[in-house]
């Protein structure tokens, strides 16, 4: 009798674990929000990260290719600013200028996780925590004053993510976004123009403006993959 009871209990435990594993299997996508700190690097700040930092926030989504790879999209609104008065470099005529403006950033990046990311219940296994790297392409629109600027940007960065619950992901990432414009810091019609302060035309990526986002995000898993199949 004891042997039969043990067999029944083991069978029930196995069935429960198998059902739990199927419920915990992979998801197709994530969606959530992000909030963090932004800063600018250009003709008013060559070398100092987080100088004149401001706020960035928006929406984040991922399409999950597998436990190690994902395509992420984001739509973010950020403030950037700079001031040449506390800048060691001096421009012609000892002119100074400061600026503040709002950026809208829409982009997509490919992410690679150093560890297979997940709850560990799926057939591939997984880790609740993983560092990752990312790279991609996006579009930047700098809202006036003066004149609006629309340009392409190329983000690269690093991050970490942690699965705090079955379908809830918490992460933090740092990206530099290299734009193809030198006018993100031009917000005045008169005075020193930071897109060409020395009146020397640059070519290619030389003297282009860049900006950075340090984000904390929270996303929710959507669209379970094939719950009823056996892979």
Residue pairs with C-beta under 8 A, 6 or more apart in sequence:
20 121
21 121
21 122
21 123
22 227
22 228
23 227
24 119
24 121
24 122
24 166
25 121
25 122
25 123
25 224
25 225
25 226
25 227
26 64
26 66
26 67
26 118
26 122
26 124
26 224
26 225
27 64
27 167
27 221
27 222
27 223
27 224
27 225
28 63
28 64
28 222
28 223
28 224
28 225
29 61
29 62
29 63
29 64
29 221
29 222
29 223
30 60
30 61
30 62
30 64
30 169
30 219
30 220
30 221
30 222
31 59
31 60
31 61
31 62
31 219
31 220
31 222
32 59
32 60
32 61
32 169
32 217
32 218
32 219
32 220
33 57
33 58
33 59
33 60
33 217
33 218
34 56
34 57
34 58
34 59
34 60
34 74
34 76
34 215
34 216
34 217
34 218
35 55
35 56
35 57
35 215
35 216
35 217
36 55
36 56
36 57
36 213
36 214
36 215
36 216
37 50
37 53
37 54
37 55
37 56
37 213
37 214
38 53
38 54
38 55
38 56
38 78
38 79
38 80
38 103
38 211
38 212
38 213
38 214
39 45
39 49
39 50
39 51
39 52
39 53
39 54
39 80
39 211
39 212
40 52
40 80
40 81
40 82
40 184
40 185
40 209
40 210
40 211
40 212
41 47
41 49
41 209
41 210
41 211
41 212
42 82
42 182
42 184
42 185
42 194
42 207
42 208
42 209
42 210
43 82
43 84
43 182
43 185
43 194
43 195
43 197
43 207
43 209
44 82
44 83
44 84
44 87
44 97
44 98
44 99
44 185
44 194
45 51
45 52
45 82
45 87
46 89
49 212
51 82
52 80
52 81
52 82
52 83
54 78
54 79
54 80
54 81
54 100
55 78
55 79
56 76
56 77
56 78
56 79
56 213
56 215
57 76
57 77
57 78
58 74
58 75
58 76
58 77
58 105
59 74
59 75
59 76
60 72
60 73
60 74
60 215
60 217
60 219
61 72
61 73
61 74
61 219
62 70
62 71
62 72
62 73
62 111
62 219
63 70
63 71
63 72
63 73
64 70
65 71
66 124
67 113
67 116
67 117
67 118
67 122
67 124
67 126
68 112
68 113
68 115
68 116
68 117
69 110
69 111
69 112
69 113
70 110
70 111
70 113
71 108
71 109
71 110
71 111
72 108
72 109
72 110
72 111
72 134
72 136
73 107
73 108
74 105
74 106
74 107
74 108
74 109
74 138
75 104
75 105
75 106
76 104
76 105
76 106
76 213
76 215
77 102
77 103
77 104
77 105
78 102
78 103
78 105
78 211
78 213
79 100
79 101
79 102
79 103
80 100
80 101
80 103
80 184
80 185
80 211
81 98
81 99
81 100
81 101
82 98
82 99
82 185
82 194
83 96
83 97
83 98
83 99
84 91
84 95
84 96
84 97
84 98
84 192
84 194
85 96
85 98
91 192
91 197
91 198
92 197
92 198
92 199
93 192
95 191
95 192
96 192
97 188
97 191
97 192
97 194
99 185
99 186
99 187
99 188
99 194
100 187
101 142
101 143
101 144
101 145
101 184
101 185
101 187
102 142
102 143
103 140
103 141
103 142
103 143
103 184
103 211
104 140
104 141
104 143
105 138
105 139
105 140
105 153
105 177
105 213
106 138
106 139
107 136
107 137
107 138
107 139
107 153
107 155
107 177
108 136
108 137
108 138
109 134
109 135
109 136
109 137
109 138
109 155
109 157
109 175
110 134
110 135
110 136
111 132
111 133
111 134
111 159
112 132
112 133
112 134
113 130
113 131
113 132
113 161
114 130
114 131
114 132
114 133
115 126
115 127
115 129
115 130
115 131
116 124
116 125
116 126
116 127
116 130
117 126
117 127
117 128
117 130
117 161
117 163
118 124
118 125
118 126
118 127
118 128
118 163
119 126
119 128
119 163
119 166
120 126
120 127
120 128
123 231
128 162
128 163
129 160
129 161
129 162
129 163
130 160
130 161
131 158
131 159
131 160
132 158
132 159
132 160
132 161
132 173
133 156
133 157
133 158
133 159
134 155
134 156
134 157
134 158
134 159
134 173
134 175
135 154
135 155
135 156
135 157
136 154
136 155
137 152
137 153
137 154
137 155
138 152
138 153
138 154
138 155
138 177
139 150
139 151
139 152
139 153
140 149
140 150
140 151
140 152
140 153
140 177
140 179
140 181
140 184
141 148
141 149
141 150
142 148
142 149
142 150
142 151
142 181
142 183
142 184
144 187
145 187
145 188
146 186
146 187
146 188
146 189
147 183
147 186
149 181
149 183
149 184
149 186
151 179
151 180
151 181
151 184
152 179
152 180
153 177
153 178
153 179
153 180
153 210
154 177
154 178
155 175
155 176
155 177
155 178
156 175
156 176
156 178
157 173
157 174
157 175
157 176
158 173
158 174
159 171
159 172
159 173
159 174
160 171
160 172
160 173
161 169
161 170
161 171
162 169
162 170
162 171
163 169
163 170
164 170
166 221
167 220
167 221
168 218
168 219
168 220
168 221
169 217
169 218
169 219
169 220
169 221
170 216
170 217
170 218
171 216
171 217
171 218
171 219
172 214
172 215
172 216
172 217
173 213
173 214
173 215
173 217
174 212
174 213
174 214
174 215
175 212
175 213
175 215
176 210
176 211
176 212
177 210
177 211
177 212
177 213
178 205
178 208
178 210
179 208
179 209
179 210
179 211
180 205
180 208
181 208
181 209
182 194
182 195
182 196
182 202
182 207
182 208
182 209
183 195
183 209
184 209
184 211
185 194
185 195
185 209
186 193
186 194
186 195
202 208
